[in-house]
Amino acid sequence: QVQLMESGGGLVQAGGSLRLSCVASEKAFSIHTMGWYRQAPGKKRELVARKTTGGVTNYADSVRGRFNISRDNGLNTVDLQMNFLKPEDTAVYYCNAQWTTPSYWHNIWGQGTQVTVSS
């Protein structure tokens, strides 16, 4: 069973930077889409950024220009560089991976890592 392991959350002041990293437990297959979502207290989980093996990238409007997603397709890792952080970026950030096999669509999540931005 493939698992996602996240690291890099923490507490930072507004205007600061953090880098989140995620690695899949298995590397012998291709994960089509890897990305990051976040969930703030009382809110729904939302997309932050995602990237396909072909390089197609999507960002939430609220983070475009401040966050950058990168991935290593061969190692099944995905990173999120977060710059110019704002208090409203405070949330639990979840790594996500999606891929298909002939009869199944796989959609798995990491355990989440807390990001707190103080004003």
C-alpha positions in Angstrom: 0.0 0.0 0.0 1.5 3.3 -1.1 1.8 5.9 1.6 2.7 9.6 1.5 5.1 11.1 4.0 5.1 14.9 4.6 7.6 17.2 6.3 8.4 20.8 6.6 5.5 22.5 8.4 5.8 24.8 11.3 5.4 28.3 12.6 6.5 31.4 10.7 5.9 35.1 10.8 4.0 36.8 8.1 6.2 37.5 5.1 8.3 34.5 5.8 8.9 31.3 3.9 8.5 27.6 4.4 9.1 24.5 2.3 6.9 21.4 2.4 8.1 18.1 1.1 6.3 14.9 0.4 7.6 11.5 -0.7 5.7 8.4 -1.8 6.7 5.1 -0.1 7.1 3.4 -3.5 9.0 4.6 -6.5 8.6 1.7 -9.0 5.5 3.3 -10.7 4.4 6.6 -12.1 2.1 8.9 -10.1 0.2 11.0 -12.6 -0.6 14.0 -10.4 1.0 15.0 -7.1 0.0 18.1 -5.2 -0.9 19.9 -2.0 -4.3 20.8 -0.5 -5.0 22.6 2.7 -7.8 22.8 5.3 -8.2 25.7 7.7 -10.4 25.3 10.8 -14.1 25.4 9.9 -13.4 25.4 6.1 -13.4 22.8 3.4 -10.2 21.3 2.0 -9.0 23.2 -1.0 -6.5 22.8 -3.7 -3.2 24.8 -3.2 -1.2 23.5 -6.1 -0.7 20.3 -8.2 1.5 19.1 -11.0 1.3 16.2 -13.4 4.1 14.1 -14.8 3.8 16.0 -18.0 4.3 19.3 -16.2 0.8 20.7 -16.2 0.5 22.8 -13.1 -2.5 24.4 -11.3 -2.4 26.9 -8.5 -5.1 28.4 -6.3 -5.6 32.1 -7.2 -4.7 33.0 -3.6 -1.2 31.5 -3.8 -0.2 32.1 -7.4 3.0 34.1 -7.6 3.9 33.3 -4.0 4.0 29.5 -3.9 5.9 27.2 -6.3 5.4 23.5 -6.7 8.1 21.2 -8.0 8.3 17.4 -8.3 10.7 14.7 -9.2 8.8 12.2 -11.3 11.3 9.4 -10.9 11.5 9.6 -7.1 7.8 10.4 -6.6 8.4 13.4 -4.6 6.7 16.8 -4.6 7.7 20.0 -2.8 5.9 23.2 -2.1 8.0 26.4 -1.7 5.8 28.9 0.1 7.0 32.6 0.1 5.5 35.8 1.4 3.3 33.8 3.7 0.1 35.4 5.1 -1.9 34.6 8.2 -4.7 33.4 6.0 -2.3 30.6 4.7 -2.6 29.0 8.2 -4.0 25.5 7.7 -3.2 21.8 7.8 -1.5 21.0 4.5 -2.0 17.6 2.9 0.0 15.9 0.2 -2.1 14.2 -2.5 -1.3 11.7 -5.2 -3.5 10.4 -8.0 -2.9 7.7 -10.6 -4.8 5.0 -12.5 -4.4 1.4 -13.0 -6.5 -0.5 -15.6 -9.4 -0.9 -13.3 -9.0 1.6 -10.5 -8.4 5.3 -9.8 -6.1 5.8 -6.9 -6.4 9.0 -4.8 -4.4 9.0 -1.5 -3.5 11.5 1.1 -0.7 12.2 3.5 -1.3 12.6 7.2 -1.1 16.4 7.0 1.3 19.0 8.4 0.4 22.1 10.2 1.5 25.5 8.9 0.9 28.5 11.1 1.6 32.0 10.0 1.6 34.7 12.7 0.8 38.3 12.1 
